[in-house]
Amino acid sequence: MVRVHYFFDPMCGWCYGASALIEMLANHPEFEIIYHPGGMIPKCAIEPSFRQHILQADNQIATMTKAHFGDAYKARVAGAGDFIVDSYSTTRAFLVGQDMGIEAHKMLVAIQKAHYQDGQHLDDLNALADLAVSMGLDKTIWEEKMAGSEANMLEQVKQSHQLMATMRVSGYPTLVIEKDGKLQRLSHSYYYGNTREWTNYLTDFI
């Protein structure tokens, strides 16, 4: 099995745009994805002056990748209320979901859709608990595990940053294939919106 290191963040728009490519990788029997969360944005209220930039970037992502940004999400970004983004809470949820038996790519997709399509307030731990319950997880156990998840999340992010420095990775999403002791970066951005060609491209690494 070929290992693929995936450097990502749940609140990264381009990572959301790449989700179809990641799903193809996750479902391919010859590949194993190693997820490296980056902790891109500690809980932060995005200034109104920066929100128009976000919407413009999202339009570019949608055009290139065919990813769907929901009306509820767009309304939150463009609205007068606070728009809070939190990579830490969503990364904690990503890790706890796996600990409770949800496959990594499915947990990540659920978080991305809740944010980028449904416009949910994922800085709120109650919203993340509701998401967990919707995936069939026990709320009490979820909340217990989330309460004790911060130290592990911070350690995972620290390890990701160390590995990024070693591999000279500077942004998200980045995919690095590891085979026969050698590392090679995957040119995933050439295949946005073209999963068939992406599959053909991956075949060369098997």
Backbone torsions as a table, in degrees:
resi	resn	phi	psi	omega
1	MET	NA	137.1	-177.8
2	VAL	-92.9	130.4	-179.2
3	ARG	-90.1	139.9	175.5
4	VAL	-126.6	120.5	176.6
5	HIS	-85.3	124.1	-177.9
6	TYR	-115.0	112.3	176.6
7	PHE	-95.4	121.1	-168.4
8	PHE	-151.6	173.4	168.8
9	ASP	-146.3	136.8	-178.7
10	PRO	-60.5	-25.8	-178.0
11	MET	-100.0	14.7	178.7
12	CYS	-89.8	120.3	-178.0
13	GLY	-62.5	-39.4	179.2
14	TRP	-69.5	-30.1	174.3
15	CYS	-66.2	-38.8	175.0
16	TYR	-63.0	-41.8	178.2
17	GLY	-61.8	-30.4	-179.1
18	ALA	-86.8	2.1	-171.5
19	SER	-59.9	-34.0	179.0
20	ALA	-66.2	-37.0	178.1
21	LEU	-69.4	-39.7	179.5
22	ILE	-66.2	-38.7	178.7
23	GLU	-63.0	-39.1	177.1
24	MET	-61.5	-42.9	178.1
25	LEU	-63.2	-45.7	-176.5
26	ALA	-63.0	-31.8	-177.7
27	ASN	-92.9	-0.9	-179.4
28	HIS	-85.0	125.2	-174.7
29	PRO	-67.1	-15.9	-176.6
30	GLU	-93.7	-3.5	-176.4
31	PHE	-122.1	147.0	173.4
32	GLU	-124.4	121.2	179.7
33	ILE	-90.1	129.4	171.6
34	ILE	-105.0	114.7	-174.2
35	TYR	-88.1	130.5	179.5
36	HIS	-124.0	94.8	-178.7
37	PRO	-71.2	140.2	-172.5
38	GLY	-98.8	-12.6	-178.7
39	GLY	58.1	47.4	-170.3
40	MET	-62.5	-43.1	-174.2
41	ILE	-132.1	97.6	169.1
42	PRO	-57.5	153.4	-172.5
43	LYS	-41.9	120.2	-171.3
44	CYS	-151.7	133.6	172.5
45	ALA	-83.3	121.7	-177.3
46	ILE	-78.6	128.4	-178.7
47	GLU	-65.0	142.7	178.7
48	PRO	-54.1	-34.2	-178.4
49	SER	-65.3	-22.8	-178.1
50	PHE	-94.7	-12.6	-173.9
51	ARG	-68.7	-34.2	178.6
52	GLN	-63.8	-36.3	175.4
53	HIS	-61.3	-41.3	179.3
54	ILE	-61.5	-46.2	-179.1
55	LEU	-63.1	-38.9	178.0
56	GLN	-65.8	-41.6	178.1
57	ALA	-64.4	-40.4	178.8
58	ASP	-62.1	-38.7	177.5
59	ASN	-63.0	-39.4	177.8
60	GLN	-65.4	-42.9	178.7
61	ILE	-61.8	-45.1	-179.4
62	ALA	-61.8	-40.9	-179.6
63	THR	-65.2	-42.7	-175.7
64	MET	-78.7	-36.0	-170.6
65	THR	-108.4	-14.1	-175.7
66	LYS	69.5	16.2	174.7
67	ALA	-70.8	145.5	-176.5
68	HIS	-100.0	123.4	173.9
69	PHE	-103.1	119.5	-172.4
70	GLY	-74.1	158.3	179.6
71	ASP	-62.7	-36.5	-179.7
72	ALA	-64.0	-40.6	177.2
73	TYR	-65.4	-47.5	-178.5
74	LYS	-61.1	-38.1	179.0
75	ALA	-64.6	-36.8	177.6
76	ARG	-65.4	-44.6	-178.6
77	VAL	-65.3	-41.5	-175.3
78	ALA	-84.6	-14.5	-173.1
79	GLY	-74.3	175.0	-177.8
80	ALA	-83.6	-18.7	-178.4
81	GLY	-75.4	171.5	178.5
82	ASP	-62.6	139.9	172.5
83	PHE	-118.8	100.4	-174.4
84	ILE	-104.7	129.5	178.3
85	VAL	-115.4	136.6	-175.2
86	ASP	-143.2	100.0	177.3
87	SER	-70.1	-28.9	-174.9
88	TYR	-69.6	-48.0	-179.1
89	SER	-65.4	-38.9	-178.9
90	THR	-72.1	-32.2	175.4
91	THR	-69.6	-39.6	174.1
92	ARG	-57.4	-44.1	179.3
93	ALA	-64.3	-40.4	177.7
94	PHE	-58.1	-45.1	-177.8
95	LEU	-72.7	-41.1	179.7
96	VAL	-66.8	-39.0	177.5
97	GLY	-56.8	-43.3	177.2
98	GLN	-65.0	-41.3	179.4
99	ASP	-59.9	-27.7	-179.1
100	MET	-97.3	11.0	170.9
101	GLY	103.2	2.7	177.4
102	ILE	-86.0	133.7	178.0
103	GLU	-61.3	143.4	-173.1
104	ALA	-54.9	-48.8	-175.6
105	HIS	-67.9	-31.9	178.3
106	LYS	-70.0	-37.7	178.2
107	MET	-66.9	-42.1	179.9
108	LEU	-64.3	-44.3	179.2
109	VAL	-61.3	-41.0	179.9
110	ALA	-61.7	-42.3	178.9
111	ILE	-66.3	-44.6	-179.4
112	GLN	-62.6	-43.3	179.9
113	LYS	-66.7	-39.7	179.2
114	ALA	-60.7	-35.7	-180.0
115	HIS	-82.4	-58.0	-169.3
116	TYR	-82.5	-16.8	177.0
117	GLN	-108.7	-48.1	-174.2
118	ASP	-91.2	-11.0	177.7
119	GLY	65.8	29.4	-178.8
120	GLN	-72.9	155.0	-178.4
121	HIS	-88.9	84.2	-172.6
122	LEU	-81.8	1.9	167.3
123	ASP	-76.9	-13.2	179.3
124	ASP	-92.0	119.2	-178.5
125	LEU	-63.4	-25.6	176.9
126	ASN	-66.6	-37.3	178.0
127	ALA	-66.2	-38.7	177.6
128	LEU	-67.7	-36.1	176.5
129	ALA	-64.1	-41.7	178.2
130	ASP	-62.6	-39.3	177.9
131	LEU	-62.9	-42.5	179.1
132	ALA	-61.7	-44.2	179.5
133	VAL	-62.4	-38.4	179.5
134	SER	-65.0	-18.6	178.6
135	MET	-97.4	8.1	175.3
136	GLY	91.0	11.7	-178.6
137	LEU	-90.7	151.7	179.9
138	ASP	-75.2	125.2	-174.0
139	LYS	-64.6	-41.3	-178.2
140	THR	-64.3	-46.2	179.0
141	ILE	-65.1	-41.2	178.4
142	TRP	-56.8	-50.0	-176.7
143	GLU	-64.8	-35.8	176.9
144	GLU	-64.2	-44.9	-178.9
145	LYS	-69.9	-38.3	177.8
146	MET	-63.7	-37.4	-178.9
147	ALA	-61.8	-29.4	-179.1
148	GLY	-107.1	20.8	-170.0
149	SER	-97.7	-10.1	-170.8
150	GLU	-65.7	-43.6	-177.1
151	ALA	-61.5	-42.6	178.8
152	ASN	-64.9	-41.5	178.9
153	MET	-60.6	-46.0	-179.3
154	LEU	-63.6	-36.9	177.6
155	GLU	-67.6	-40.8	178.2
156	GLN	-62.5	-43.1	179.1
157	VAL	-64.5	-42.3	177.9
158	LYS	-59.6	-45.7	178.9
159	GLN	-63.9	-37.4	177.4
160	SER	-60.9	-45.4	-178.6
161	HIS	-64.6	-37.6	177.4
162	GLN	-64.4	-43.0	179.5
163	LEU	-68.4	-36.0	176.9
164	MET	-60.9	-40.3	178.2
165	ALA	-65.1	-41.5	179.8
166	THR	-64.4	-41.9	-177.2
167	MET	-90.7	0.3	-179.5
168	ARG	59.8	45.1	176.0
169	VAL	-95.8	131.7	-175.1
170	SER	-121.3	-3.5	-177.2
171	GLY	-158.3	176.2	-178.9
172	TYR	-121.4	145.3	-8.3
173	PRO	-81.1	146.2	172.7
174	THR	-133.0	135.6	178.8
175	LEU	-120.3	125.5	179.9
176	VAL	-124.5	121.3	-177.9
177	ILE	-89.1	140.8	179.0
178	GLU	-121.4	115.7	-177.8
179	LYS	-148.1	130.9	178.4
180	ASP	54.7	37.6	177.4
181	GLY	76.7	6.6	-179.0
182	LYS	-116.6	150.6	180.0
183	LEU	-113.4	139.4	177.0
184	GLN	-146.3	132.1	179.1
185	ARG	-76.6	134.6	177.8
186	LEU	-84.6	137.7	-179.5
187	SER	-88.1	62.7	-172.4
188	HIS	-65.4	-30.5	-173.8
189	SER	-65.5	-19.6	176.7
190	TYR	-72.1	-13.9	-172.2
191	TYR	-115.2	13.4	175.0
192	TYR	-56.6	129.5	177.9
193	GLY	74.8	8.9	-177.7
194	ASN	-138.5	74.0	-174.7
195	THR	-67.9	-28.6	-179.8
196	ARG	-64.8	-48.0	178.8
197	GLU	-66.9	-32.4	176.5
198	TRP	-61.8	-42.9	178.3
199	THR	-62.3	-43.1	178.4
200	ASN	-63.4	-40.5	179.0
201	TYR	-62.0	-43.7	-178.5
202	LEU	-64.6	-30.6	-178.3
203	THR	-58.6	-29.2	-178.6
204	ASP	-67.1	-16.6	-176.5
205	PHE	-99.8	-0.7	-178.5
206	ILE	-82.7	NA	NA
